[in-house]
Amino acid sequence: MAALIEFVCIAEHGRRGEASVTLEQRAWAYCTAGAADDHVWARIDPTPVETLRSRASNGRAHLVADATSQHSLSR
């Protein structure tokens, strides 16, 4: 069974390596840049990691409102 990702990193990292999956707030989180730190997490609808990695989806997932998030999606 594929991991369901609930957070994606929206920080503007330079490409640091292969995309990475880690834990954030007891849920799986995905960073396309492969960064180890300085993440800005945005909650998404639970999405299989394969969907985020596929070219067909362009790595885009639906963002959902999260009242507990410490970061705002608006800049």
DRENLO-795071 format. One record per residue (C-alpha): residue number from 1; x, z, y. Coordinates in nm, 3 decimals. Layout:
<node n="NUM" east="X" up="Z" north="Y"/>
...
END
This chain:
<node n="1" east="0.000" up="0.000" north="0.000"/>
<node n="2" east="0.131" up="-0.093" north="0.344"/>
<node n="3" east="0.197" up="0.166" north="0.611"/>
<node n="4" east="-0.064" up="0.174" north="0.886"/>
<node n="5" east="0.099" up="0.187" north="1.227"/>
<node n="6" east="-0.078" up="0.396" north="1.492"/>
<node n="7" east="0.175" up="0.374" north="1.778"/>
<node n="8" east="0.382" up="0.091" north="1.922"/>
<node n="9" east="0.669" up="0.126" north="2.164"/>
<node n="10" east="0.599" up="-0.041" north="2.498"/>
<node n="11" east="0.933" up="0.048" north="2.658"/>
<node n="12" east="1.143" up="-0.240" north="2.784"/>
<node n="13" east="1.442" up="-0.192" north="2.553"/>
<node n="14" east="1.705" up="-0.454" north="2.517"/>
<node n="15" east="1.706" up="-0.583" north="2.158"/>
<node n="16" east="1.903" up="-0.319" north="1.963"/>
<node n="17" east="1.856" up="-0.427" north="1.603"/>
<node n="18" east="1.589" up="-0.478" north="1.342"/>
<node n="19" east="1.242" up="-0.349" north="1.422"/>
<node n="20" east="1.203" up="0.014" north="1.321"/>
<node n="21" east="0.928" up="0.239" north="1.190"/>
<node n="22" east="0.938" up="0.613" north="1.259"/>
<node n="23" east="0.705" up="0.911" north="1.283"/>
<node n="24" east="0.534" up="1.000" north="1.611"/>
<node n="25" east="0.271" up="1.275" north="1.630"/>
<node n="26" east="0.237" up="1.276" north="1.248"/>
<node n="27" east="0.161" up="0.901" north="1.240"/>
<node n="28" east="0.370" up="0.588" north="1.185"/>
<node n="29" east="0.513" up="0.423" north="1.496"/>
<node n="30" east="0.673" up="0.079" north="1.538"/>
<node n="31" east="0.943" up="-0.037" north="1.782"/>
<node n="32" east="1.009" up="-0.413" north="1.785"/>
<node n="33" east="1.346" up="-0.361" north="1.957"/>
<node n="34" east="1.474" up="-0.125" north="1.688"/>
<node n="35" east="1.568" up="0.139" north="1.944"/>
<node n="36" east="1.650" up="0.491" north="1.828"/>
<node n="37" east="1.540" up="0.666" north="2.148"/>
<node n="38" east="1.379" up="0.627" north="2.493"/>
<node n="39" east="1.047" up="0.514" north="2.345"/>
<node n="40" east="0.720" up="0.493" north="2.537"/>
<node n="41" east="0.448" up="0.512" north="2.274"/>
<node n="42" east="0.103" up="0.358" north="2.304"/>
<node n="43" east="-0.167" up="0.433" north="2.047"/>
<node n="44" east="-0.316" up="0.133" north="1.867"/>
<node n="45" east="-0.590" up="0.083" north="1.610"/>
<node n="46" east="-0.431" up="0.153" north="1.269"/>
<node n="47" east="-0.261" up="-0.176" north="1.183"/>
<node n="48" east="-0.057" up="-0.275" north="0.875"/>
<node n="49" east="0.313" up="-0.309" north="0.954"/>
<node n="50" east="0.308" up="-0.659" north="0.806"/>
<node n="51" east="0.056" up="-0.765" north="1.072"/>
<node n="52" east="0.283" up="-0.640" north="1.350"/>
<node n="53" east="0.580" up="-0.822" north="1.199"/>
<node n="54" east="0.401" up="-1.153" north="1.141"/>
<node n="55" east="0.450" up="-1.441" north="1.380"/>
<node n="56" east="0.079" up="-1.527" north="1.356"/>
<node n="57" east="-0.017" up="-1.201" north="1.529"/>
<node n="58" east="0.276" up="-1.222" north="1.771"/>
<node n="59" east="0.317" up="-0.849" north="1.707"/>
<node n="60" east="0.012" up="-0.775" north="1.919"/>
<node n="61" east="-0.224" up="-0.498" north="1.823"/>
<node n="62" east="-0.530" up="-0.357" north="1.995"/>
<node n="63" east="-0.449" up="-0.063" north="2.219"/>
<node n="64" east="-0.692" up="0.227" north="2.212"/>
<node n="65" east="-0.749" up="0.503" north="2.465"/>
<node n="66" east="-0.578" up="0.827" north="2.371"/>
<node n="67" east="-0.664" up="1.135" north="2.574"/>
<node n="68" east="-0.364" up="1.321" north="2.429"/>
<node n="69" east="-0.107" up="1.060" north="2.530"/>
<node n="70" east="0.154" up="1.176" north="2.776"/>
<node n="71" east="0.225" up="0.823" north="2.891"/>
<node n="72" east="0.007" up="0.587" north="3.088"/>
<node n="73" east="-0.019" up="0.220" north="3.000"/>
<node n="74" east="-0.044" up="0.130" north="3.369"/>
<node n="75" east="0.275" up="0.114" north="3.569"/>
END
